[in-house]
């Protein structure tokens, strides 16, 4: 247990640890037996832009790293995190308490039902590090919690985009990270749900190899036309 002030105690359970997010003293609770965030989450946090008056909604929030860092780096007014897995949502809530974050809420609901708690056309900014892989692309780990986070077992990209369309304001921005190999499908699905791609950033770990990660900003009912960038992530 960690006593963060005179009346608030944050509990740690078996398999849990506290990681330093290396930004303004922020920390996060993770569990070695569940899904732990990767460098892709950090890339997304640095990609998200928001104003101090904005509400950020973090879908598939996991233990909360994307939402917590995005709010801290943009000073957004409010943060709402949506995570279906109860075990991850619980860690997220305790990380908010640990960091004494104000104006943040965590809802343990399915992404497809996000509008029921966020509201329709309410979010200024939506961010998401969704499941990347189809179940026939890679071998499942056998850990149900990890597999749900990494594979399209319970959430596919089209369902995600439909939900984003419901909760985001006209002109609102959607930031996501995904597998570069799915770029054609991603762009066509975004446009189907009136989320116009405006910035595309392909990430490379080796200049001699193909990009394995792509960051995308889309705007609801945005005008056609996207700027394409490359980023080295050595």
Secondary structure as UniProt FT lines:
FT   STRAND          2..3
FT   STRAND          9..10
FT   TURN            14..15
FT   STRAND          16..20
FT   TURN            24..25
FT   STRAND          27..31
FT   TURN            32..33
FT   HELIX           39..47
FT   TURN            52..53
FT   STRAND          55..59
FT   TURN            62..63
FT   HELIX           65..74
FT   STRAND          78..82
FT   HELIX           86..98
FT   TURN            99..100
FT   STRAND          104..107
FT   HELIX           111..113
FT   HELIX           115..118
FT   TURN            120..121
FT   STRAND          123..129
FT   TURN            135..137
FT   HELIX           144..150
FT   TURN            152..153
FT   HELIX           157..167
FT   STRAND          168..179
FT   HELIX           180..182
FT   HELIX           183..192
FT   TURN            193..194
FT   STRAND          195..204
FT   TURN            207..208
FT   STRAND          213..220
FT   STRAND          227..232
//
